[in-house]
Amino acid sequence: MIHADLGPELEAIVLDLIESGRYSSRMQVLRESEELRAWRDAQLTEFEDSFTESVEEAANGQGQGVEEVLLPLIAKYNAQAISGK
């Protein structure tokens, strides 16, 4: 088993999470932390892949232009601002 010094700030956070009843042990806090890190990394990879695909489509003349996407949104939010919604 590995033991690590988290430092006072992180140790206090971990202890607060355990004392609040949300977690039952340090190991549970670390496991969920790792799961969240893996989820975040997967989300970032998905975003990067989508961005790369969009850039490639734009370079090939595919997709919509900025004006086609932004102008309707600007009009929509301007109308909402005027109507107070």
C-alpha positions in Angstrom: 0.0 0.0 0.0 1.2 3.5 -0.9 1.0 6.3 1.6 1.2 9.8 0.5 1.3 13.2 2.3 -1.5 15.2 0.8 -0.5 18.4 2.6 -2.8 20.2 5.0 -5.2 21.6 2.6 -6.0 18.4 0.7 -6.0 16.4 3.8 -8.6 18.7 5.3 -10.8 18.4 2.2 -10.6 14.6 2.4 -11.3 14.5 6.1 -14.3 16.8 5.6 -15.7 14.6 2.9 -15.4 11.5 5.1 -16.8 13.3 8.2 -19.7 14.6 6.2 -20.7 11.0 5.5 -20.4 11.4 1.7 -17.4 9.0 1.7 -16.5 6.2 4.1 -12.7 6.2 3.6 -9.8 7.9 2.0 -9.6 5.1 -0.6 -13.2 5.8 -1.7 -12.3 9.5 -2.1 -9.3 8.6 -4.2 -11.2 6.1 -6.3 -13.9 8.6 -7.2 -11.2 11.2 -7.9 -9.6 8.9 -10.4 -12.9 8.1 -12.0 -13.6 11.8 -12.4 -10.2 12.4 -13.8 -10.7 9.6 -16.4 -14.2 11.0 -17.3 -12.7 14.5 -17.7 -9.9 13.1 -19.9 -12.5 11.2 -22.1 -14.6 14.4 -22.4 -11.5 16.4 -23.4 -10.5 13.8 -26.0 -14.1 13.8 -27.4 -14.0 17.6 -27.7 -10.6 17.6 -29.3 -11.7 15.0 -31.9 -14.9 16.9 -32.6 -12.9 20.1 -33.0 -10.4 18.5 -35.3 -13.2 17.0 -37.4 -14.9 20.4 -37.6 -11.7 22.2 -38.7 -11.2 19.5 -41.4 -14.8 19.9 -42.6 -14.4 23.7 -42.8 -11.1 23.4 -44.7 -13.0 21.2 -47.2 -15.8 23.7 -47.6 -18.3 21.6 -45.6 -20.4 22.8 -42.7 -22.1 26.1 -42.1 -20.5 29.5 -42.1 -20.2 31.7 -39.1 -22.9 34.0 -40.3 -25.3 31.2 -40.8 -24.8 30.0 -37.2 -24.2 33.2 -35.2 -26.6 35.7 -36.8 -29.8 33.7 -35.9 -28.4 33.3 -32.3 -27.6 37.0 -32.0 -31.1 37.8 -33.2 -32.7 35.3 -30.8 -30.8 36.6 -27.7 -31.4 40.2 -28.7 -35.1 39.5 -28.9 -35.0 37.8 -25.5 -33.2 40.7 -24.0 -35.7 43.2 -25.4 -38.7 41.2 -24.2 -37.1 40.7 -20.8 -37.0 36.9 -20.9 
